[in-house]
Amino acid sequence: MTVEEAYNRFGTKGNPFRVWMEVGQPAADGTISWPDGKDSVLVFLKHFDVPAQTLTGICSTYVRKNQKVADLAPTILEKMNWPAGTEFLLFEVGRRSSRSFR
């Protein structure tokens, strides 16, 4: 599917059509390696600020399919510049569950 076909199929007049692109970092030998798609999934981390009622994209990261959600805690704390031990809730888009982490 071309970008134009995707725009025509999934774009709406009320919302802009957005495309996400990942840029790989070359190794010393010039090659770029990507996580194995069979064992990894790409996760987009977003922060919802309750008082301000704003949603901000923080980062994307690859996780193993069998990895526990709690394993994302160190990445989240680092990206948000929160101190170790900060409690937060994680929500999975499309799910009605949440989890609290420390």
Phi, psi and omega per residue, in radians:
M1 nan 2.355 3.089
T2 -1.459 2.890 3.096
V3 -1.072 -0.700 3.132
E4 -1.102 -0.718 3.097
E5 -1.128 -0.722 3.104
A6 -1.107 -0.734 3.108
Y7 -1.044 -0.816 -3.122
N8 -1.161 -0.585 -3.091
R9 -1.452 -0.695 -2.996
F10 -1.958 -0.259 -3.134
G11 -1.300 2.667 3.054
T12 -2.252 2.763 -3.124
K13 -1.223 -0.497 -3.109
G14 -1.394 -0.427 -3.095
N15 -2.205 2.401 3.109
P16 -1.190 2.564 3.070
F17 -1.419 2.211 -3.097
R18 -2.104 2.468 3.104
V19 -2.109 2.356 3.109
W20 -1.824 2.388 3.126
M21 -2.285 2.359 3.086
E22 -1.801 2.393 3.129
V23 -1.920 2.110 -3.137
G24 -1.428 2.614 3.111
Q25 -1.688 2.132 -3.137
P26 -1.173 2.488 3.033
A27 -1.373 3.112 -3.120
A28 -1.002 -0.560 -3.130
D29 -1.512 0.060 3.091
G30 1.573 -0.114 3.138
T31 -1.472 2.702 3.073
I32 -2.082 2.213 3.128
S33 -1.921 2.489 3.138
W34 -2.053 2.609 3.079
P35 -1.045 2.621 3.127
D36 -1.166 2.125 -3.124
G37 -1.141 -0.320 3.124
K38 -1.341 -0.551 -3.052
D39 -1.907 -0.184 -3.053
S40 -2.185 2.699 3.030
V41 -2.286 2.638 3.107
L42 -1.606 2.237 -3.114
V43 -2.076 2.321 3.060
F44 -1.751 2.133 3.137
L45 -1.699 2.254 -3.137
K46 -2.227 2.673 3.119
H47 -2.053 2.182 3.068
F48 -1.791 2.024 3.110
D49 -1.556 1.864 -3.048
V50 -1.075 -0.889 -3.114
P51 -1.057 -0.693 -3.106
A52 -1.501 -0.248 -3.102
Q53 0.972 0.820 3.122
T54 -2.157 2.591 3.102
L55 -2.051 2.184 -3.081
T56 -2.187 2.308 3.030
G57 -1.259 2.280 -3.095
I58 -1.769 -0.966 -3.128
C59 -2.941 3.045 2.989
S60 -2.125 2.649 3.139
T61 -2.663 2.654 3.046
Y62 -1.630 2.425 3.065
V63 -2.278 2.656 3.061
R64 -1.255 2.530 -3.109
K65 -1.054 -0.533 -3.132
N66 -1.662 0.114 -3.130
Q67 -1.275 2.548 3.106
K68 -1.389 2.549 -3.135
V69 -1.020 -0.628 -3.133
A70 -1.062 -0.389 3.124
D71 -1.177 -0.252 3.087
L72 -1.389 -0.260 -3.057
A73 -0.934 -0.849 3.141
P74 -1.056 -0.680 3.106
T75 -1.108 -0.775 -3.126
I76 -1.122 -0.805 3.132
L77 -1.040 -0.735 3.141
E78 -1.148 -0.847 -3.083
K79 -1.151 -0.532 -3.127
M80 -1.587 -0.071 -3.067
N81 1.004 0.667 3.092
W82 -1.660 2.543 3.111
P83 -1.237 2.693 3.078
A84 -0.978 2.456 3.141
G85 1.630 -0.114 3.107
T86 -1.124 2.273 3.106
E87 -1.516 2.486 3.097
F88 -2.690 2.846 3.104
L89 -1.887 2.464 3.033
L90 -1.948 2.391 3.065
F91 -2.187 2.389 3.067
E92 -1.704 2.187 -3.132
V93 -1.048 2.291 -3.131
G94 1.580 -0.092 3.105
R95 -1.990 2.727 3.122
R96 -1.818 0.254 -3.119
S97 -1.842 2.736 3.034
S98 -2.418 2.791 3.122
R99 -2.390 2.479 3.093
S100 -1.760 2.381 -3.113
F101 -2.246 2.684 3.094
R102 -2.294 nan nan
